[in-house]
Amino acid sequence: MKILRSIPDFRDLMSLVRASPVYFRQYLETRKSLLAGCLKMSLNTVLVDALAVQEAATLRGDKSVKRDAVQQHLDKYSVRRKAGESIIDGLIDKYDEDFLLGIYSFWQTYARPLTVQFARLFLSRFDPQRPPVFTHLSTTENTRLLRALYRFELYSCLFGGESRSLQLGFGEEEVLYFFFCLFRPWEVEEIFSVYTLVQDEMTTRLRVMEKKLFNAVTHEFAILGGAASWGLRGFDMTRTGTDCYSMTTIRPGNPWTPGYGFMENIFCQDVQEKRRRLFTTDDDLAGHSGDPLPYVGEAGSQPSFGWVLVCKGKHINTYGGDVHRPSPRDWGYVFWDRWRLAKFRGDKKLDMTCWEPGAEY
């Protein structure tokens, strides 16, 4: 049994189980606990985000959902995040096997492969002619990318679609406070960097599709506003799908939401100023007083070297900006370890930039 519990990859575990009648019998007796163990080892600190995404999946596209249901979900997520790893061991054991299989399926099908794909796509944008060589992600880089993907998916489940927040009765400043203020400023930048890449990739793909399917649509925002809110499943289908018709049906009841993107409006400077007036946070106070923000090494809970560089070593709590203007966000500066930035000279580019998060011009 110790051998089975020591295997982090569920696919490797199943290969061993199928090859041995003894292990197969042990697996049948304890498969739920083995699956939970695999999830803990594979997702680690991101497991609390994965749990939230799985629970929120039923809310996506459900027009009967009320504000209270979304608020309760956010409150539960906030409590679990503050409790940290101490709560996870006891928490995951309370779910049934089907729920855990749902978490594993999403991780295996979308989150895990897209973590590597996003890394490659980000790096290819640093220098399209000579992109940095990529072989693997470090542990901290993987954590930053993986949690950003899950949090982007969670936002999509709760607020996807141009009119979703209005339907639920959330003001834009409330979405900013109740969702994005759960995270540290550099973690918000991670989420917005994922969104920036999703927008860019979908723009390329949907411009081609528009000629075939959307002759009546003359402005790309009219389809991008809804397309980006599909989350990781929609993004993966956009990149790999060849059946254009299926692209119009993956969000039943709410296809192709027209209008501006579903995240930029939350991050505009007027909304951020209003949020600060109504809901002041500790990060706001630290940014207002210009508290120092040193680089303290590679740790998932600490700011990356790239974030410290663009903030000039001072605490800031401003997000967003124009996703259609070139910026270091295009190549995922906030995700990389210091050694990787130095290797492809990204640190030099950041050190010389006048850009900072939240810049709109």
Residue pairs with C-beta under 8 A, 6 or more apart in sequence:
1 26
1 30
3 16
3 23
4 13
4 16
4 17
4 23
4 26
4 27
4 30
4 34
5 34
5 37
7 13
7 16
7 38
8 38
8 41
8 42
9 38
9 42
10 35
10 38
10 42
10 104
10 108
11 108
13 27
13 34
13 38
16 23
17 23
17 24
17 27
18 24
27 34
31 97
32 96
32 97
32 100
33 93
35 97
35 100
35 101
35 104
36 92
36 93
36 100
38 104
39 47
39 50
39 92
39 100
39 103
39 104
39 107
40 47
40 88
40 89
40 92
42 107
42 112
43 50
43 107
43 146
44 143
45 85
45 143
45 147
45 300
46 143
46 146
46 147
46 150
47 88
47 92
48 77
48 80
48 81
48 87
48 88
49 147
49 150
49 151
49 154
50 103
50 106
50 107
50 111
50 150
51 80
51 91
51 92
51 95
51 103
52 73
52 76
52 77
52 80
52 150
52 154
53 106
53 150
53 153
53 154
53 157
54 99
54 102
54 103
54 106
55 73
55 76
56 73
56 154
56 157
56 158
57 102
57 157
59 65
59 69
59 70
59 73
59 157
59 158
60 156
60 157
60 160
60 231
61 160
61 161
61 251
61 252
61 253
61 254
63 167
63 253
63 254
65 168
66 168
67 168
67 169
67 170
70 158
70 168
70 170
71 178
73 158
74 158
74 178
74 179
74 182
77 154
77 182
78 182
80 87
80 91
81 182
92 100
110 149
110 153
110 232
110 233
110 236
111 146
111 149
111 150
111 153
111 232
114 149
114 232
114 235
114 236
115 137
115 142
115 145
115 146
115 149
116 137
118 145
118 149
118 194
118 197
118 332
119 134
119 137
119 141
119 145
119 332
119 335
120 134
121 197
121 201
122 193
122 197
122 330
122 331
122 332
122 335
123 131
123 132
123 134
123 331
123 332
123 344
124 131
125 131
125 330
125 331
125 332
126 132
126 331
126 344
126 346
127 344
132 340
132 343
132 344
137 145
138 298
138 337
138 340
140 298
140 299
140 300
140 304
140 337
141 335
141 336
141 337
141 340
143 300
144 190
144 300
144 304
144 334
144 335
145 190
145 332
145 335
147 187
147 190
147 300
148 187
148 190
148 191
148 193
148 194
148 335
149 194
149 232
151 183
151 187
151 190
151 191
152 191
152 194
152 195
152 198
152 231
152 232
153 231
153 232
155 179
155 191
155 263
156 229
156 230
156 231
156 232
157 231
158 164
158 179
159 165
159 168
159 170
159 175
159 179
159 229
159 262
160 229
160 230
160 231
160 262
161 226
161 229
161 254
161 257
161 262
162 225
162 226
162 229
162 257
162 258
162 259
162 260
162 262
163 257
164 229
164 262
165 171
165 172
165 175
165 266
170 178
172 265
172 266
172 271
173 271
173 274
173 275
173 278
173 279
175 266
176 266
176 267
176 271
176 272
176 275
177 275
177 278
177 279
180 188
180 191
180 266
180 319
181 275
181 279
181 281
181 283
183 191
184 283
184 303
185 283
185 287
185 303
185 307
185 315
185 316
185 317
185 318
185 319
185 357
186 303
186 304
186 307
186 334
188 319
189 307
189 319
189 329
189 334
189 357
190 334
190 335
192 263
192 267
192 319
192 320
192 323
192 329
192 357
193 329
193 332
193 333
193 334
193 335
195 228
195 261
195 263
195 323
196 323
196 329
196 330
197 330
197 332
198 228
198 235
199 224
199 228
199 261
199 323
199 324
200 323
200 330
201 235
201 238
201 239
202 224
202 227
202 228
202 235
202 238
203 220
203 224
205 238
205 239
206 220
206 223
206 224
206 227
206 238
207 220
209 244
209 247
210 217
210 220
210 223
212 244
213 244
213 245
213 247
213 248
214 222
214 223
214 256
217 223
221 258
221 259
221 260
221 261
222 256
222 258
222 259
223 256
223 258
224 261
225 257
225 258
225 259
225 260
225 261
225 262
226 251
226 254
226 255
226 256
226 257
226 258
226 262
227 234
227 238
227 256
228 261
228 262
228 263
229 251
229 257
229 262
230 237
230 238
230 250
230 251
233 250
234 250
234 251
237 246
237 247
237 250
238 247
241 247
248 255
248 256
249 255
261 323
263 320
264 320
264 322
264 323
265 271
266 320
267 319
267 320
267 321
267 358
268 320
268 360
269 318
269 320
269 358
269 360
272 318
272 319
272 320
272 358
276 284
281 317
283 315
283 317
284 317
286 315
286 317
287 315
287 316
287 317
287 318
290 314
290 315
291 314
291 315
292 313
292 314
292 315
293 303
293 308
293 311
293 313
293 314
293 315
293 316
294 308
294 313
295 302
295 303
295 305
295 308
295 313
295 338
296 302
298 304
298 337
298 338
303 311
304 334
304 335
304 336
304 337
304 338
305 336
305 337
305 338
305 341
305 347
306 328
306 333
306 334
306 335
306 336
306 341
306 346
306 347
306 350
307 333
307 334
309 347
309 350
309 351
310 328
310 333
310 350
310 353
310 355
310 356
310 357
311 356
311 357
312 356
316 356
316 357
316 358
318 356
318 357
318 358
319 357
319 358
320 357
320 358
320 360
321 327
321 329
321 357
321 358
321 359
321 360
322 359
322 360
322 361
323 329
325 361
327 355
327 359
328 346
328 349
328 350
328 353
328 355
329 357
331 346
333 341
333 346
333 350
336 346
338 347
340 346
341 347
341 350
